[in-house]
Amino acid sequence: MTAMNYDEFKRHLGKAGVTAYEFADLTKMNRNSVTNCSQKGMVPSHLAVIVALMGEMAENKLDFRNILSKIEIKAKRPRGGSAAGRFGSSKQIDLVIGDTNG
């Protein structure tokens, strides 16, 4: 099987009766991460599996929302997020500038 293209992803979202934003909310993803797939034209395989299952469940009148609500999904931290004074998520040490002896 080849990777899922974004049009197929949208088709499955339609079967499930959700928008890309609702999908992001249900899976605790950043909304932009999901919609950015449209620019790439392809969807990562883990999202393809989730949306395909959601679409099939909805077609078979199974409540995927209830099932997802029972799973404790930790929201992912946005990539590139950093603490104040840090660049990206790189591990940097604090540099002391000046005389520390008083």
MORACOR-V647153 format. One record per residue. SS is DSSP state (2 for helix, 1 for strand, 0 for the rest). PHI is phi as a letter, one per 30 degrees, with the letter a starting at -180 (NA if undefined). Layout:
BEGIN
ss:SS phi:PHI
ss:SS phi:PHI
END
This chain:
BEGIN
ss:0 phi:NA
ss:0 phi:d
ss:0 phi:d
ss:1 phi:d
ss:1 phi:d
ss:2 phi:d
ss:2 phi:d
ss:2 phi:d
ss:2 phi:e
ss:2 phi:d
ss:2 phi:d
ss:2 phi:d
ss:2 phi:e
ss:2 phi:d
ss:2 phi:e
ss:2 phi:d
ss:0 phi:i
ss:0 phi:b
ss:0 phi:c
ss:2 phi:d
ss:2 phi:d
ss:2 phi:d
ss:2 phi:e
ss:2 phi:d
ss:2 phi:d
ss:2 phi:d
ss:0 phi:c
ss:0 phi:h
ss:0 phi:c
ss:0 phi:d
ss:2 phi:e
ss:2 phi:d
ss:2 phi:d
ss:2 phi:d
ss:2 phi:d
ss:0 phi:d
ss:2 phi:d
ss:2 phi:d
ss:2 phi:d
ss:2 phi:d
ss:0 phi:i
ss:1 phi:b
ss:1 phi:c
ss:0 phi:e
ss:2 phi:e
ss:2 phi:d
ss:2 phi:d
ss:2 phi:d
ss:2 phi:d
ss:2 phi:d
ss:2 phi:d
ss:2 phi:d
ss:2 phi:d
ss:2 phi:d
ss:2 phi:d
ss:2 phi:d
ss:2 phi:d
ss:2 phi:d
ss:2 phi:d
ss:0 phi:c
ss:0 phi:h
ss:0 phi:c
ss:0 phi:d
ss:2 phi:d
ss:2 phi:d
ss:2 phi:d
ss:2 phi:d
ss:2 phi:d
ss:2 phi:d
ss:0 phi:d
ss:0 phi:c
ss:0 phi:d
ss:0 phi:c
ss:0 phi:d
ss:0 phi:d
ss:0 phi:d
ss:0 phi:d
ss:0 phi:e
ss:0 phi:d
ss:0 phi:i
ss:0 phi:d
ss:0 phi:b
ss:0 phi:d
ss:0 phi:e
ss:0 phi:i
ss:0 phi:c
ss:0 phi:c
ss:0 phi:h
ss:0 phi:c
ss:0 phi:d
ss:0 phi:d
ss:0 phi:c
ss:0 phi:c
ss:0 phi:d
ss:0 phi:c
ss:0 phi:c
ss:0 phi:c
ss:0 phi:j
ss:0 phi:d
ss:0 phi:c
ss:0 phi:c
ss:0 phi:j
END
